[in-house]
């Protein structure tokens, strides 16, 4: 069964860091483009990081230089390293495999003092 399970969310102070994990099962992540999105109530889901199967990554201006997407092939896991977090980064973060529209259940990130 194809599945994505996120973990690592929580409460962090502004300026802090957090690493989200997305463990995949039922397929090999290195063979697909993988992405992280986020969503806040009343807003559309926003793409925050994408890594192509060849390893090239892309980020929107809002997170470029602060967020890094990576893959651990041995663990079949996708990570989102987030640094210098801001209150506007507060959202539910979702792991996604665009091919086949596979989504995880989401993990809450709250940036607040």
Secondary structure as a PSIPRED ss2 file (coil, helix, strand):
# PSIPRED VFORMAT (PSIPRED V4.0)

   1 X C   1.000  0.000  0.000
   2 X C   1.000  0.000  0.000
   3 X E   0.000  0.000  1.000
   4 X E   0.000  0.000  1.000
   5 X E   0.000  0.000  1.000
   6 X E   0.000  0.000  1.000
   7 X E   0.000  0.000  1.000
   8 X C   1.000  0.000  0.000
   9 X C   1.000  0.000  0.000
  10 X E   0.000  0.000  1.000
  11 X E   0.000  0.000  1.000
  12 X E   0.000  0.000  1.000
  13 X C   1.000  0.000  0.000
  14 X C   1.000  0.000  0.000
  15 X C   1.000  0.000  0.000
  16 X C   1.000  0.000  0.000
  17 X C   1.000  0.000  0.000
  18 X E   0.000  0.000  1.000
  19 X E   0.000  0.000  1.000
  20 X E   0.000  0.000  1.000
  21 X E   0.000  0.000  1.000
  22 X E   0.000  0.000  1.000
  23 X E   0.000  0.000  1.000
  24 X E   0.000  0.000  1.000
  25 X E   0.000  0.000  1.000
  26 X C   1.000  0.000  0.000
  27 X C   1.000  0.000  0.000
  28 X C   1.000  0.000  0.000
  29 X H   0.000  1.000  0.000
  30 X H   0.000  1.000  0.000
  31 X H   0.000  1.000  0.000
  32 X C   1.000  0.000  0.000
  33 X C   1.000  0.000  0.000
  34 X E   0.000  0.000  1.000
  35 X E   0.000  0.000  1.000
  36 X E   0.000  0.000  1.000
  37 X E   0.000  0.000  1.000
  38 X E   0.000  0.000  1.000
  39 X E   0.000  0.000  1.000
  40 X C   1.000  0.000  0.000
  41 X C   1.000  0.000  0.000
  42 X C   1.000  0.000  0.000
  43 X C   1.000  0.000  0.000
  44 X C   1.000  0.000  0.000
  45 X C   1.000  0.000  0.000
  46 X E   0.000  0.000  1.000
  47 X E   0.000  0.000  1.000
  48 X E   0.000  0.000  1.000
  49 X E   0.000  0.000  1.000
  50 X E   0.000  0.000  1.000
  51 X E   0.000  0.000  1.000
  52 X C   1.000  0.000  0.000
  53 X C   1.000  0.000  0.000
  54 X C   1.000  0.000  0.000
  55 X C   1.000  0.000  0.000
  56 X C   1.000  0.000  0.000
  57 X E   0.000  0.000  1.000
  58 X E   0.000  0.000  1.000
  59 X C   1.000  0.000  0.000
  60 X C   1.000  0.000  0.000
  61 X C   1.000  0.000  0.000
  62 X C   1.000  0.000  0.000
  63 X C   1.000  0.000  0.000
  64 X C   1.000  0.000  0.000
  65 X C   1.000  0.000  0.000
  66 X C   1.000  0.000  0.000
  67 X E   0.000  0.000  1.000
  68 X E   0.000  0.000  1.000
  69 X E   0.000  0.000  1.000
  70 X E   0.000  0.000  1.000
  71 X E   0.000  0.000  1.000
  72 X E   0.000  0.000  1.000
  73 X C   1.000  0.000  0.000
  74 X C   1.000  0.000  0.000
  75 X C   1.000  0.000  0.000
  76 X C   1.000  0.000  0.000
  77 X E   0.000  0.000  1.000
  78 X E   0.000  0.000  1.000
  79 X E   0.000  0.000  1.000
  80 X E   0.000  0.000  1.000
  81 X E   0.000  0.000  1.000
  82 X E   0.000  0.000  1.000
  83 X C   1.000  0.000  0.000
  84 X C   1.000  0.000  0.000
  85 X C   1.000  0.000  0.000
  86 X C   1.000  0.000  0.000
  87 X H   0.000  1.000  0.000
  88 X H   0.000  1.000  0.000
  89 X H   0.000  1.000  0.000
  90 X C   1.000  0.000  0.000
  91 X E   0.000  0.000  1.000
  92 X E   0.000  0.000  1.000
  93 X E   0.000  0.000  1.000
  94 X E   0.000  0.000  1.000
  95 X E   0.000  0.000  1.000
  96 X E   0.000  0.000  1.000
  97 X E   0.000  0.000  1.000
  98 X C   1.000  0.000  0.000
  99 X C   1.000  0.000  0.000
 100 X C   1.000  0.000  0.000
 101 X C   1.000  0.000  0.000
 102 X E   0.000  0.000  1.000
 103 X E   0.000  0.000  1.000
 104 X C   1.000  0.000  0.000
 105 X C   1.000  0.000  0.000
 106 X C   1.000  0.000  0.000
 107 X E   0.000  0.000  1.000
 108 X E   0.000  0.000  1.000
 109 X E   0.000  0.000  1.000
 110 X E   0.000  0.000  1.000
 111 X E   0.000  0.000  1.000
 112 X C   1.000  0.000  0.000
 113 X C   1.000  0.000  0.000
